[in-house]
């Protein structure tokens, strides 16, 4: 089992700096209240520290199936329908 982090964007991007927007985009967060499950790695933790005032962070143990992208979920849904 790998250690994972669930990150939720709590604040709007409207008043943040360009560097903060780039960091949030790197984490895969674009909209307020959006959630992502990420691997618990040193680079990810560094990005979270830069914008920690805008995020809710929860660490948990889980499997990589929770990290599936929207593209993979869509492909599986289409395959299940066929």
C-alpha angles and dihedrals in degrees: 000000000000125000112249136189125214110209123191124188108228103175135054122258092226099099102030126106125257090254091055091048090051091049092050090048088052089054089051096248119134108148134049113264091018115144131207133182111217137176114262100246134146095252092049091049090050091053091048091052091055093058102022092129089065099045144071110215128195125179121208142153116252146129129277092253087084089063097061115140124237089249092058092046090051092049091050092048091051091047091050091053092052 
